[in-house]
Amino acid sequence: MQTAWPPVPSQGPEPPAAGRWVGHPWRAVLVRIVVLVVPLVAAVTSATIASRMLPAPAGAIGTALWWSGIIAASTLTLVLVERQARRLLPLATLYKLTLLFPDRAPSRFGVALRAGTVRNLEERLAQGRREGVGRDPSQAAANTLVLVAALSRHDRRTRGHSERVRGFTDLIAEEMRLPPPEGDRLRWAALLHDIGKVRIRPEILNKAGSLNAQEWAIIHRHPIDGARMAAPLRPWLGPWMDAIEQHHERWDGGGYPRGLSGAAIATSARIVAVADAFEVMTAPRSYRRPLGPAAARDELARCAGSHFDPAVVRAFLNVSIGRLRWVMAPVAWLADLPFVRPVAQAGPVAEGAAAGVAVKTFAALSLAFLGVSAADLPPAAPNTGEVASSGQPEKGPEPLDPATLVVPAAGASTIQPSIPAPMPTTSPTQPPAVAGQNRTATTAAFAPRGRPGGGGPPVAANPPPAVTDDVVQVPAGKSERIFVLANDSDPDGLDPKSLTLVSGPAHGKAEIKGNGAFVRYKANGNYVGADTFRYRVCDNRGACSIATVHISVLP
């Protein structure tokens, strides 16, 4: 059953085919394969040529020097070719897009090259901060795409977020039967909803640890900044562009930056808010497990009427999970298989360590090609940590936005918001579940191990509870209840009576109430800003975990 939507004023007839991009997802996959494979092939070829050009080694020292020369040549080739190949990565993003343009569509390849180098990226971002995207709609559209393609590198923790939000928005628009001209403009609004983040310094976006009050204020300005940057597109996009400024508004008026509510929020913003929230809940992050599509749909249903327009949520729930998985990734369904889930969860970390994987793969292929067995080599040193794509070690989870939490109902699997792709704000109270919604906990999968002496039935380990940091907003001077266990889970069940505070808040008072049902928090005096406390909870078999509650005290 599809949900009808009130008629929206049309923005005029569609331009001719020359003003449109048609999505080619498999070309995008092919580009990514080329970017991965070409450097490896070049490195193997370089190693082969070097092995034939260098004289045969004699003695241990000669053999060591011979191998050093081969490794140096192949590594240098790998680095140089990989650096050039990565310039094509924005092209993979652009091949996924189906977009309408105000005039003639620009060349995907040209846009990708403009966004494909670090120097160009820095220049484009600096220009975007200073000047926006240009005055002419056609020029603004092309320049905006450059910024969108570059945004994943500027905000490396949420790569691909805008593209996935655009995909989910398409599905909602189809269910709501929006006319094609409106759907085309809504697609642009979804793609550009976070464009204001190019005005935020990378050290704030990618900061490890908590943000201070001033940094939160900067983060919360990105909807307004984005609307100003994309202003040249308004004559063409019309009211659909309001999604850029209003996608963090809440149906009940508790969002930002304007505190709009109900029908005062633009149609486009209501749609993008639902798509944005679903993407944040289901996207993998290096520091936590993603929520499954079914559990995320339940969460949207629970928050309909408070955070989201119920009509939009109803339309989203009409979309099949299979279609949602296709937007998440063509093989996202594999992540539900118990033996694949750990690999899927490691995906974002593996992306950051792509260079290391490439070197290891190249080495294995080179040795096999040269006829050297792995058994002839000394064992590799143990891996001591993952390296982020910037070349710096991961220091911890990404900072959390105090306006991003959607609190799951009891028994739901874990969920954590992310920055800078936040979801709409929720109150710290726990509303009732929507009738008729099934809630199944996602249990931890683990491989049984045999007993230490061998033989006998396998013994299952007891994993600790899956806990998730909470992010809440509370008004200054008022006492609020925070249901910290609402988004924690364990196959054996949580023991609320085991809830204890590990460290108290620095700017307020926190007390456990109701035999572990919730924590009551109140800020000191007229304090306004950020505060945190940590808690510990155990399951019914004694395994425990610790999580942090991030509080934003508002005036």
C-alpha positions in Angstrom: 0.0 0.0 0.0 1.4 3.4 -1.0 1.0 6.6 0.9 -0.4 9.5 -1.0 1.1 12.9 -0.4 -0.6 16.3 -0.7 0.2 17.9 -4.0 3.3 20.0 -4.2 3.7 22.9 -6.6 5.7 21.7 -9.6 9.0 23.3 -10.4 8.3 23.2 -14.1 8.9 20.6 -16.9 12.0 18.5 -16.9 15.0 19.6 -19.0 16.0 17.5 -22.0 18.1 14.4 -21.6 21.3 16.4 -22.0 20.6 17.8 -18.6 20.4 14.5 -16.7 22.8 11.9 -15.3 21.6 8.3 -15.3 23.0 6.2 -12.5 25.4 3.3 -13.5 26.1 1.5 -10.2 28.1 -1.3 -11.8 30.4 1.2 -13.5 31.0 2.5 -10.0 31.9 -1.0 -8.8 34.2 -1.4 -11.8 36.0 1.9 -11.0 36.6 0.8 -7.5 38.0 -2.5 -8.7 40.3 -0.7 -11.1 41.5 1.6 -8.3 42.3 -1.5 -6.1 43.7 -3.8 -8.7 45.8 -1.6 -11.0 48.3 -0.6 -8.2 48.7 -4.2 -7.2 49.3 -5.3 -10.8 51.8 -2.5 -11.3 53.7 -3.5 -8.1 53.8 -7.2 -9.1 55.0 -6.2 -12.6 57.7 -4.0 -11.1 58.9 -6.7 -8.8 59.1 -9.2 -11.7 61.0 -6.8 -13.9 63.4 -5.9 -11.1 64.0 -9.6 -10.3 65.1 -10.2 -13.9 67.2 -7.1 -14.2 69.2 -7.5 -11.0 72.1 -10.0 -11.1 71.6 -13.3 -9.3 72.5 -12.9 -5.6 75.4 -14.7 -4.0 75.6 -15.2 -0.2 73.4 -14.0 2.6 74.3 -10.3 2.2 73.8 -10.4 -1.6 70.4 -12.2 -1.2 69.3 -9.6 1.4 70.3 -6.7 -0.9 68.6 -8.4 -3.9 65.3 -8.7 -2.0 65.7 -5.1 -0.7 66.0 -3.8 -4.2 62.9 -5.8 -5.4 60.8 -4.7 -2.4 61.9 -1.0 -2.8 61.0 -1.0 -6.5 57.6 -2.6 -6.1 56.7 -0.5 -3.0 57.6 2.7 -4.8 55.5 1.6 -7.8 52.6 0.7 -5.6 52.6 4.0 -3.8 52.9 6.1 -7.0 50.3 4.2 -9.0 47.9 4.0 -6.0 48.2 7.8 -5.5 47.2 8.4 -9.1 44.5 5.7 -9.1 42.8 7.2 -6.1 42.0 10.3 -8.2 39.3 8.2 -9.8 37.5 7.4 -6.6 35.2 10.4 -6.8 34.1 9.0 -10.3 32.8 5.9 -8.5 30.6 8.1 -6.3 29.3 10.1 -9.3 28.5 7.0 -11.3 26.0 6.0 -8.6 24.0 9.2 -9.0 20.9 9.8 -11.1 20.6 13.6 -11.2 18.7 16.3 -13.1 20.6 19.5 -13.9 19.3 23.1 -14.5 21.1 23.1 -17.9 23.5 20.7 -19.6 24.9 18.0 -17.4 28.6 18.3 -16.7 31.1 15.5 -17.4 31.4 13.0 -14.6 35.0 12.5 -15.4 35.7 16.2 -15.3 34.0 16.6 -12.0 35.9 13.6 -10.6 39.3 15.0 -11.6 38.5 18.4 -10.0 37.8 16.6 -6.7 40.4 13.9 -7.0 43.6 15.3 -5.7 44.5 16.4 -2.2 45.7 19.8 -3.4 42.5 20.4 -5.4 40.4 19.2 -2.5 42.0 21.7 -0.1 41.6 24.5 -2.7 38.0 23.6 -3.4 37.0 23.4 0.2 38.7 26.7 0.9 36.9 28.3 -2.0 33.6 26.8 -0.9 34.1 28.3 2.6 34.9 31.8 1.1 32.6 32.0 -1.9 29.9 29.3 -1.8 29.3 27.4 -5.1 28.8 30.3 -7.6 26.0 32.4 -8.7 24.8 30.7 -11.9 22.6 27.6 -11.2 24.4 25.5 -13.7 27.8 26.5 -12.4 26.6 26.1 -8.9 25.4 22.6 -9.6 28.7 21.5 -11.0 30.7 23.1 -8.2 28.5 21.6 -5.6 29.1 18.1 -7.0 32.8 18.7 -6.6 32.3 19.6 -3.0 30.0 16.6 -2.4 32.6 14.3 -4.0 35.3 15.9 -1.8 33.2 15.9 1.4 33.9 12.2 2.1 37.6 13.0 2.3 37.1 16.1 4.3 34.8 14.2 6.8 36.4 10.8 6.6 34.4 9.2 9.4 31.2 9.2 7.5 32.2 8.5 3.9 29.4 7.8 1.5 26.8 9.1 4.0 25.3 11.7 1.6 25.0 9.2 -1.2 23.2 6.6 0.9 20.8 9.3 2.3 20.1 10.2 -1.3 19.3 6.6 -2.1 16.9 6.2 0.9 15.3 9.4 -0.1 14.6 8.1 -3.6 12.8 5.1 -2.1 10.6 7.3 0.1 9.8 9.7 -2.8 8.7 6.7 -4.8 6.4 5.4 -2.1 4.9 8.9 -1.6 4.4 9.1 -5.4 6.1 12.4 -5.9 6.0 13.6 -9.5 9.4 13.1 -11.3 10.3 16.9 -11.3 9.8 17.0 -7.6 11.6 13.8 -7.0 14.6 15.1 -9.0 14.8 18.2 -6.9 14.4 16.2 -3.7 17.3 14.0 -4.8 19.5 17.1 -5.0 18.4 18.3 -1.6 19.2 14.9 0.0 22.6 14.8 -1.7 23.5 18.3 -0.4 21.9 18.1 3.1 25.4 18.1 4.8 27.2 20.3 2.4 27.6 22.9 5.2 30.2 20.7 6.8 32.8 21.9 4.4 32.8 25.1 6.5 33.8 23.1 9.6 37.5 22.5 10.1 38.6 18.8 9.8 40.1 18.9 13.3 36.6 19.4 14.7 34.8 17.0 12.4 37.3 14.2 13.0 38.2 15.0 16.6 38.8 12.0 18.9 36.9 12.6 22.1 34.3 15.0 23.3 33.7 18.3 21.8 33.5 21.5 23.9 30.5 23.8 23.9 32.0 26.1 21.3 32.7 23.2 18.9 29.1 21.9 19.3 27.9 25.4 18.4 30.0 25.2 15.2 28.7 21.7 14.4 25.1 22.9 14.9 25.6 25.7 12.3 26.2 23.4 9.4 22.5 23.4 8.2 22.5 27.2 8.0 25.9 27.3 6.4 24.9 24.7 3.9 21.7 26.6 2.9 23.8 29.8 2.4 26.3 28.0 0.3 23.7 26.4 -2.0 21.6 29.5 -2.2 22.3 29.9 -6.0 20.4 26.7 -6.6 17.2 27.9 -4.9 15.7 29.5 -8.1 15.9 26.0 -9.6 15.3 23.7 -6.6 12.6 25.9 -5.0 11.2 24.8 -1.6 12.9 21.4 -1.9 16.2 23.1 -1.0 14.8 23.7 2.5 16.0 20.2 3.4 19.5 21.5 3.7 18.6 23.9 6.5 15.8 22.0 8.2 16.9 18.3 8.1 17.7 18.4 11.9 14.3 19.8 12.8 12.0 17.6 14.8 8.2 17.0 14.3 7.6 17.9 18.0 9.8 21.1 17.7 12.8 19.9 19.6 15.3 20.0 16.8 17.7 22.7 15.4 18.6 25.2 14.1 15.1 27.0 14.2 13.1 24.7 16.5 10.4 24.3 13.8 7.6 21.7 14.3 4.9 19.9 12.4 3.8 21.3 9.0 6.2 24.3 9.5 9.0 21.9 8.5 9.4 21.6 4.7 8.3 18.4 3.1 11.8 17.8 1.8 13.3 18.2 5.2 10.8 15.7 6.8 11.7 13.1 4.1 15.5 13.7 4.4 15.3 13.5 8.2 14.0 10.0 8.1 16.5 8.9 5.4 19.3 10.5 7.4 18.3 8.8 10.7 18.1 5.4 9.0 21.5 5.7 7.4 23.1 6.7 10.7 21.6 3.7 12.5 22.6 1.2 9.8 25.9 2.5 8.6 29.0 0.6 9.9 31.5 2.5 11.9 34.9 1.3 13.1 34.0 1.6 16.8 30.6 -0.1 16.9 28.2 -2.5 15.2 25.5 -1.1 12.9 21.9 -1.7 13.7 20.1 -4.1 11.4 17.5 -2.7 8.9 14.6 -4.4 10.7 15.6 -3.0 14.1 16.2 0.5 12.6 12.7 0.4 11.0 11.3 -0.4 14.4 13.1 2.6 15.8 11.8 4.9 13.2 8.3 3.6 13.9 8.8 4.3 17.7 9.8 7.9 17.0 7.1 8.7 14.5 5.1 11.6 15.8 7.9 12.9 18.1 11.0 13.1 15.9 9.5 12.4 12.5 6.5 13.0 10.4 4.3 9.9 10.8 3.3 10.0 7.1 6.9 9.9 6.0 7.7 7.1 8.4 4.7 5.1 7.1 5.9 5.5 3.6 9.4 4.4 4.5 8.1 1.3 6.3 6.3 0.4 3.0 9.8 0.0 1.4 10.9 -3.7 1.5 14.0 -4.5 3.5 15.6 -6.0 0.3 15.4 -2.6 -1.4 16.9 -0.9 1.6 19.8 -3.4 1.7 20.5 -2.6 -2.0 20.9 1.1 -1.1 23.1 0.2 1.9 25.3 -2.0 -0.4 24.5 -4.5 -3.1 25.8 -7.3 -0.8 24.6 -5.9 2.5 22.5 -8.9 3.1 25.7 -10.9 3.7 26.2 -8.9 6.9 23.4 -10.8 8.6 25.2 -14.2 8.2 26.8 -15.0 11.6 30.2 -16.0 10.0 30.3 -12.8 7.9 29.1 -10.3 10.4 32.5 -9.7 12.0 34.0 -9.1 8.6 31.3 -6.6 7.7 31.8 -4.8 11.0 35.5 -4.5 10.3 34.8 -2.9 6.9 35.3 0.8 7.9 38.5 -0.1 9.8 39.8 -2.0 6.8 39.1 1.0 4.5 41.4 3.0 6.7 44.1 0.4 6.4 43.7 0.0 2.7 47.4 0.8 2.1 48.5 -1.9 4.4 46.2 -4.5 2.8 47.5 -3.5 -0.6 51.1 -4.0 0.5 50.4 -7.4 2.0 48.5 -8.5 -1.1 51.2 -7.3 -3.4 53.9 -9.1 -1.4 51.9 -12.4 -1.5 51.3 -12.1 -5.3 54.9 -11.1 -5.9 56.4 -14.1 -4.0 54.0 -16.5 -5.6 54.9 -15.1 -9.1 58.6 -15.4 -8.3 58.3 -19.0 -7.0 59.1 -18.2 -3.3 57.1 -20.1 -0.7 55.7 -18.3 2.3 57.3 -21.0 4.5 60.7 -19.7 3.5 60.1 -16.4 5.1 60.2 -15.5 8.8 56.8 -15.0 10.5 55.4 -11.5 10.3 55.3 -9.2 13.3 52.0 -9.1 15.1 49.7 -6.3 14.1 49.5 -3.7 16.8 46.8 -1.4 15.5 44.9 -0.2 12.6 45.9 2.9 10.7 43.3 5.5 9.6 43.1 6.7 6.0 44.8 9.9 7.0 47.9 8.0 8.0 47.3 8.6 11.7 46.3 5.9 14.3 42.7 5.8 15.3 42.5 7.5 18.7 39.0 6.5 19.7 35.4 6.8 18.7 34.3 9.8 16.8 32.7 12.7 18.7 29.0 12.5 19.4 26.4 15.2 18.8 24.2 15.7 21.7 21.3 16.2 19.3 21.6 12.8 17.6 20.3 10.0 19.8 17.2 8.0 19.0 16.9 5.8 22.1 16.0 2.2 21.2 13.3 0.4 23.1 14.4 -2.2 25.6 15.7 -5.3 24.0 16.7 -3.7 20.7 20.2 -4.1 19.4 22.8 -1.4 19.9 22.7 1.9 18.2 25.1 4.8 18.3 24.8 8.2 16.5 27.7 9.6 14.6 29.1 13.0 13.8 29.0 14.6 11.5 26.0 12.7 10.2 23.7 13.3 13.2 20.1 12.2 13.6 17.3 14.4 14.9 17.3 15.0 18.6 15.3 12.9 21.1 14.2 13.7 24.6 15.7 11.6 27.4 12.4 10.1 28.3 11.3 6.7 27.1 8.1 6.8 25.0 6.0 3.6 24.6 6.6 1.3 21.7 4.4 1.4 18.7 1.7 -1.3 18.8 2.2 -4.2 16.4 6.0 -3.7 16.1 8.1 -6.8 16.7 11.3 -6.3 18.5 13.9 -8.9 18.3 17.3 -8.5 20.0 20.4 -9.0 17.9 22.4 -11.5 19.8 26.2 -11.8 19.7 27.5 -14.6 17.5 30.5 -16.4 18.7 32.3 -19.6 17.8 32.1 -22.4 20.5 35.5 -23.5 21.7 36.5 -26.9 23.0 37.5 -27.5 26.6 41.1 -26.8 27.4 42.2 -30.4 27.4 40.5 -31.3 24.2 37.4 -33.5 23.8 34.0 -33.0 25.4 31.2 -30.7 24.2 32.2 -27.2 23.2 32.0 -24.5 25.9 30.4 -21.2 24.9 32.1 -18.0 26.1 30.0 -15.4 27.8 30.4 -12.1 25.9 29.9 -8.9 27.8 26.8 -6.8 27.2 26.6 -4.8 24.0 26.5 -1.2 25.4 26.2 2.0 23.5 27.2 5.5 24.5 24.1 7.8 25.1 23.8 11.3 23.9 21.1 13.5 25.4 20.0 17.1 25.8 18.8 18.5 29.1 17.6 22.0 30.0 19.7 23.9 32.5 18.5 23.8 36.1 16.1 21.0 35.5 16.2 17.4 36.6 15.8 14.8 33.8 15.5 11.0 33.7 18.0 9.3 31.3 17.2 5.6 30.4 20.8 4.6 29.9 20.1 0.9 29.5 17.5 1.4 26.8 20.0 1.0 24.0 22.1 -1.8 25.7 21.5 -5.5 25.2 22.8 -8.9 26.0 21.7 -12.5 25.0 21.5 -13.5 28.7 19.6 -10.4 29.7 20.8 -7.3 31.5 20.7 -7.0 35.3 19.4 -3.5 36.1 20.3 -3.8 39.7 24.0 -4.1 38.6 23.9 -0.6 37.2 26.6 1.5 38.9 28.2 4.9 38.2 31.9 4.5 37.3 32.6 8.2 37.2 30.2 11.1 38.0 29.5 14.2 36.0 31.8 17.2 36.4 29.1 19.8 36.2 26.1 18.2 37.8 24.7 15.4 39.8 23.7 11.9 38.6 21.8 9.3 40.7 20.6 5.8 39.9 16.9 5.5 40.5 14.2 2.8 40.2 16.6 -0.1 41.0 18.5 0.7 37.8 15.6 1.7 35.7 17.1 5.1 34.9 19.6 7.7 36.0 18.4 11.1 37.2 20.7 14.0 36.1 20.7 17.7 37.0 23.3 20.3 36.1 24.8 22.5 38.7 23.3 26.0 39.1 23.0 27.8 35.8 25.7 25.7 34.0 25.4 25.5 30.2 27.6 23.3 28.1 28.9 19.7 27.8 29.0 17.1 30.6 29.6 13.4 30.8 29.4 10.5 33.2 30.2 6.8 32.9 28.2 3.7 34.0 28.7 0.0 34.3 26.1 -2.7 33.8 26.4 -6.5 33.9 24.4 -9.4 32.4 22.7 -12.1 34.4 25.9 -14.3 34.1 28.2 -11.6 35.5 29.9 -10.2 32.4 30.0 -6.4 32.5 30.6 -3.5 30.2 31.1 0.3 30.6 29.6 3.1 28.6 29.5 6.9 28.6 26.6 9.3 28.7 27.3 12.6 26.8 25.1 15.4 28.0 24.5 18.8 26.4 23.0 21.2 28.9 21.0 23.8 27.0 20.0 27.3 28.2 
